[in-house]
Amino acid sequence: GSLIIELSTIDPTTMKAVAAAAGAKGHAVLDCPVSGSPVEAGTGKLVLLVGGGDDAVQRGRPLFDVLGQTWKHTGEVGTAKVVKIVNNMMSMGNVLVAAEAFSLGVAAGVEPEKLYDVISVSGGRSHHFTKRFPNALNGDFSPGFKMELGEKDLSLGIELGRANNLPTPTASIVREMYALALAEGFRGQDIVALLAMYDNWAASGNQS
């Protein structure tokens, strides 16, 4: 009769297997990955993605209100993992393109602060651009979401594509760029440290 709430970002097949095993013993299961930073977790402002049956969801509601500011029911167990993986694929790609483009703008002669001021109110902006790049401009790459977690979630997305016979060429390229950032020493830093990687390349190019 217990209610199990699984908060990790793992593949949906494993999540469904966990739910089946628990259900066989009479336990209800909610698939509940979260979106947000450690700061948002500490202040109860996470976004919760909830997969599971209606009865289990109703049982979990008091806990959702403690853990997060917002929660969304995505369907049955496993669907929340899918939504989280897809969301993170998009987020990792957004940050990568923003880092590449921003570093190019600076290398071409625009002051970083002026470039940020314009892009932050223009069509190229994204949630992660306005959230993460101010820290990056101050040289702060302390992790809100670690580079290695970004690479892991991209790998989950690629595997999800394979499981559904859908090619994911863009995600595959993005995943390789995150793996390159890890190889270049950015493990443990926030994903916005991709900007530092591009800046290092720009500096090396200007020295040659």
Backbone torsions as a table, in degrees:
resi	resn	phi	psi	omega
1	GLY	NA	4.0	-179.9
2	SER	-72.7	157.8	172.7
3	LEU	-109.8	120.1	-179.3
4	ILE	-105.0	124.5	178.4
5	ILE	-114.7	115.7	-174.4
6	GLU	-101.7	115.2	-169.6
7	LEU	-100.3	-0.9	-173.5
8	SER	-77.4	165.5	168.5
9	THR	-101.5	97.5	179.6
10	ILE	-132.1	177.2	-177.2
11	ASP	-74.5	148.0	-175.9
12	PRO	-66.0	-27.3	178.9
13	THR	-64.3	-44.0	176.9
14	THR	-63.6	-40.4	179.8
15	MET	-61.7	-41.8	179.2
16	LYS	-66.5	-36.0	178.7
17	ALA	-66.4	-40.4	176.6
18	VAL	-61.4	-44.5	-178.9
19	ALA	-64.3	-39.7	179.3
20	ALA	-65.3	-42.7	-179.8
21	ALA	-65.5	-40.9	179.8
22	ALA	-69.8	-40.4	-180.0
23	GLY	-61.9	-34.3	178.7
24	ALA	-64.4	-21.0	178.5
25	LYS	-103.3	10.6	175.1
26	GLY	87.2	15.6	-179.0
27	HIS	-103.5	143.2	173.8
28	ALA	-89.1	148.6	-176.9
29	VAL	-132.2	136.8	170.6
30	LEU	-117.2	132.5	176.3
31	ASP	-91.3	111.1	-166.5
32	CYS	-141.2	66.5	173.1
33	PRO	-67.4	161.1	-175.4
34	VAL	-122.6	156.1	174.9
35	SER	-123.9	126.8	-179.5
36	GLY	146.3	169.5	-176.6
37	SER	-92.2	170.3	174.5
38	PRO	-57.0	-35.5	178.1
39	VAL	-64.1	-43.7	179.3
40	GLU	-67.4	-33.7	175.3
41	ALA	-63.5	-42.8	-177.5
42	GLY	-69.2	-22.1	-178.6
43	THR	-106.3	8.9	177.4
44	GLY	69.5	32.1	-176.2
45	LYS	-116.8	24.7	176.6
46	LEU	-70.1	158.9	166.9
47	VAL	-100.6	125.4	-178.0
48	LEU	-104.3	132.3	174.1
49	LEU	-105.8	120.9	-168.6
50	VAL	-119.6	119.8	173.6
51	GLY	-114.3	131.5	179.2
52	GLY	160.2	172.7	179.2
53	GLY	-68.2	157.6	-175.4
54	ASP	-59.3	-40.5	-178.7
55	ASP	-63.6	-44.2	179.7
56	ALA	-65.6	-38.6	178.9
57	VAL	-61.3	-43.8	179.2
58	GLN	-63.4	-36.8	177.7
59	ARG	-66.3	-32.4	-177.0
60	GLY	-83.7	-12.2	-173.4
61	ARG	-54.2	-42.2	179.2
62	PRO	-61.0	-33.8	178.3
63	LEU	-73.8	-36.7	178.0
64	PHE	-57.7	-40.5	-177.4
65	ASP	-67.9	-23.2	176.1
66	VAL	-82.5	-42.7	-173.7
67	LEU	-77.2	-34.4	-170.6
68	GLY	-141.7	159.0	177.6
69	GLN	-81.3	-29.7	-177.2
70	THR	-138.0	142.3	172.0
71	TRP	-140.7	146.8	-177.9
72	LYS	-130.3	132.0	176.3
73	HIS	-85.2	122.4	-174.5
74	THR	-100.9	-9.3	-176.0
75	GLY	128.7	-148.2	-177.9
76	GLU	-75.6	171.2	177.9
77	VAL	-55.3	133.5	-178.0
78	GLY	105.9	-30.8	-178.0
79	THR	-69.6	-33.4	179.2
80	ALA	-65.6	-37.5	176.4
81	LYS	-63.6	-39.4	178.2
82	VAL	-61.5	-47.8	-179.5
83	VAL	-60.6	-43.3	-179.5
84	LYS	-63.7	-42.6	-180.0
85	ILE	-64.1	-45.5	179.8
86	VAL	-63.5	-42.8	177.1
87	ASN	-58.4	-44.4	-177.6
88	ASN	-71.8	-32.4	173.1
89	MET	-57.8	-46.2	179.7
90	MET	-65.4	-42.5	-178.6
91	SER	-63.4	-45.4	-179.1
92	MET	-63.7	-39.0	177.7
93	GLY	-66.1	-41.2	178.2
94	ASN	-58.4	-46.3	-177.6
95	VAL	-66.5	-39.9	179.8
96	LEU	-62.5	-50.0	-179.4
97	VAL	-63.1	-40.5	178.8
98	ALA	-62.3	-42.6	179.5
99	ALA	-63.7	-44.2	-179.6
100	GLU	-63.3	-48.4	-178.1
101	ALA	-66.8	-42.7	-177.5
102	PHE	-64.4	-44.5	179.1
103	SER	-62.0	-37.1	176.9
104	LEU	-64.0	-43.3	179.1
105	GLY	-59.9	-41.9	178.7
106	VAL	-68.1	-42.9	179.6
107	ALA	-62.1	-28.8	-179.5
108	ALA	-87.1	3.2	168.7
109	GLY	114.3	2.7	179.2
110	VAL	-90.8	134.8	177.7
111	GLU	-63.6	136.9	-175.0
112	PRO	-54.3	-44.7	-177.4
113	GLU	-65.1	-40.0	178.7
114	LYS	-67.1	-39.2	178.8
115	LEU	-63.6	-43.9	178.8
116	TYR	-63.2	-43.6	-177.3
117	ASP	-57.9	-38.0	-178.6
118	VAL	-78.0	-48.7	-175.5
119	ILE	-66.1	-31.6	-177.6
120	SER	-66.2	-13.8	176.1
121	VAL	-120.2	14.6	-177.2
122	SER	-115.6	177.9	-172.3
123	GLY	-65.5	-20.8	-178.4
124	GLY	-81.4	-7.1	-175.9
125	ARG	-71.0	159.8	174.7
126	SER	-144.7	170.1	176.9
127	HIS	-55.1	-46.4	-176.6
128	HIS	-73.2	-28.3	176.7
129	PHE	-63.8	-50.7	-177.6
130	THR	-73.4	-23.0	179.8
131	LYS	-83.7	-39.4	-168.7
132	ARG	-103.2	-32.3	-171.8
133	PHE	-69.8	-30.7	174.2
134	PRO	-57.3	-39.9	175.8
135	ASN	-63.4	-43.1	-178.1
136	ALA	-62.3	-37.9	179.8
137	LEU	-65.4	-22.5	175.9
138	ASN	-94.0	8.2	-179.9
139	GLY	74.2	18.7	-177.8
140	ASP	-101.0	109.0	179.2
141	PHE	-115.0	24.0	178.2
142	SER	-60.9	141.2	-166.5
143	PRO	-76.0	119.8	161.0
144	GLY	-93.4	-33.8	174.1
145	PHE	-147.4	112.4	-170.3
146	LYS	-69.1	149.7	-179.7
147	MET	-56.1	-41.7	-177.4
148	GLU	-68.5	-28.9	175.6
149	LEU	-70.9	-36.3	175.3
150	GLY	-61.7	-43.7	178.8
151	GLU	-64.2	-39.6	179.5
152	LYS	-63.5	-44.3	-177.8
153	ASP	-69.6	-33.8	174.3
154	LEU	-64.2	-39.5	176.8
155	SER	-62.9	-39.1	176.2
156	LEU	-61.9	-39.5	178.9
157	GLY	-64.9	-41.3	178.7
158	ILE	-64.4	-41.9	177.7
159	GLU	-65.5	-36.9	176.9
160	LEU	-63.4	-39.5	176.0
161	GLY	-61.6	-43.8	178.7
162	ARG	-62.2	-41.9	-179.0
163	ALA	-63.6	-25.3	-179.0
164	ASN	-108.2	15.5	177.3
165	ASN	55.6	36.8	179.4
166	LEU	-120.2	117.3	177.7
167	PRO	-61.9	144.2	177.3
168	THR	-129.5	63.6	-174.9
169	PRO	-63.7	-38.1	-179.7
170	THR	-66.4	-46.4	178.4
171	ALA	-61.6	-34.1	179.1
172	SER	-65.2	-40.6	177.0
173	ILE	-66.2	-44.2	179.8
174	VAL	-61.3	-41.8	179.2
175	ARG	-61.5	-40.7	178.3
176	GLU	-63.3	-35.9	178.9
177	MET	-68.4	-36.9	175.8
178	TYR	-67.9	-39.2	176.7
179	ALA	-63.2	-37.5	177.2
180	LEU	-64.7	-41.6	177.7
181	ALA	-61.6	-38.7	176.3
182	LEU	-63.4	-42.6	179.8
183	ALA	-65.6	-27.2	-179.0
184	GLU	-90.0	8.6	169.5
185	GLY	100.7	15.8	-176.8
186	PHE	-98.9	13.3	175.7
187	ARG	-59.2	138.2	178.7
188	GLY	86.8	-8.9	178.5
189	GLN	-98.9	164.4	179.8
190	ASP	-64.9	154.9	-179.7
191	ILE	-59.5	-23.2	178.6
192	VAL	-69.0	-10.0	173.6
193	ALA	-64.1	-9.6	169.2
194	LEU	-53.9	-33.8	177.8
195	LEU	-62.2	-41.4	178.4
196	ALA	-63.8	-37.1	177.3
197	MET	-60.8	-47.9	178.8
198	TYR	-64.6	-38.9	178.5
199	ASP	-63.2	-38.0	176.8
200	ASN	-63.0	-41.2	177.2
201	TRP	-63.1	-41.7	179.3
202	ALA	-62.3	-42.4	179.5
203	ALA	-65.1	-39.7	178.2
204	SER	-64.7	-38.9	179.3
205	GLY	-65.6	-35.4	-179.2
206	ASN	-74.0	-20.4	179.6
207	GLN	-85.0	-17.1	-176.1
208	SER	-83.0	NA	NA
